[in-house]
Amino acid sequence: MDRETFWDIVERARRAAGRETVTAEGADVVARHLVAELSVLSPAAIVGFEQAYDDVTADGLRWDLWAAAYLMRGGCSDDGFDYFRGWLVAQGRAVWERAVADPDSLAGAGVDPDEAVQCEAVLSAAGDAYALATGADTDAFWEALDAADRAAHPGPAPADPAGEDFDFGDDEQMRARLPRLAAIYRPVE
């Protein structure tokens, strides 16, 4: 599945959600609609969606975006960064692309600083849809995805985030690199 089709499906799910998505709850609603959108596709297309999701989120495997997640979440583990990128996909293509290009742009996303920015449900949407479409368990989805990935990407996936690693706990570095987000999430007292 190409990226245009991937984002078209995400945008349909966002429209079907019919609500603000910047909350974790709103992003979860998008994920539920994503399952519904995907479950009417062929099993191969559902696997293709997951491959496109993996490719898109690999573009977001960047230290500066992880730093933004760290600020917005009050800390961010590996899994937390996956859930953050799931939330970010649920915000749609325009927000995703702006955030990857300039993570500090998330300061204008309208997120309440006390709100969780995560959506684990987006990560499992394709597997859940595959199970609905085929009646098989999610193990069958992962097997189909592994086979498709081996055929499409025979080499290893990137292991480390792109860009320059830096100390997320260093207020000075965070304020220099992400000034608008730092002003919201680490205001100077």
KAMOBEL-V382723 format. One record per pair of residues at least 24 apart in sequence whose C-alpha atoms are under 7 Angstrom apart, sorted by the first residue. I is the first residue (numbers start at 1). GAP is how many residues later the second one is. D is the distance in whole Angstrom. If there is no record, write none. Layout:
i->{I	I}
gap->{GAP	GAP}
d->{D	D}
//
This chain:
i->{1	1	1	1	2	3	6	6	7	9	10	10	11	13	21	22	22	23	23	23	24	24	24	24	27	27	27	28	28	30	31	31	31	34	35	35	35	35	36	38	38	39	39	39	39	40	43	46	46	47	50	57	60	61	61	62	62	62	63	63	63	63	63	64	65	65	67	68	68	71	71	72	72	73	73	83	83	83	84	84	84	86	86	86	86	86	87	87	87	104	104	104	107	107	113}
gap->{44	47	48	51	50	49	43	46	86	28	24	82	81	24	70	69	89	92	93	94	92	93	94	95	60	63	92	91	93	60	90	91	94	91	90	91	93	94	93	88	91	90	91	93	94	93	87	80	84	98	76	28	40	100	101	99	100	101	98	99	100	101	102	39	35	38	101	35	36	111	114	41	113	43	44	35	36	37	33	34	35	32	33	34	36	37	30	31	32	74	76	77	73	74	72}
d->{7	5	6	6	7	6	6	6	6	7	7	7	6	7	6	7	6	6	7	7	6	6	6	6	6	5	6	6	6	6	6	5	6	6	5	6	6	5	7	7	6	4	6	6	5	7	6	6	6	6	6	7	6	5	6	5	5	6	6	6	6	6	6	7	7	5	6	6	7	7	6	7	6	6	6	5	5	5	6	5	6	7	5	6	5	6	6	5	5	5	6	6	6	5	7}
//
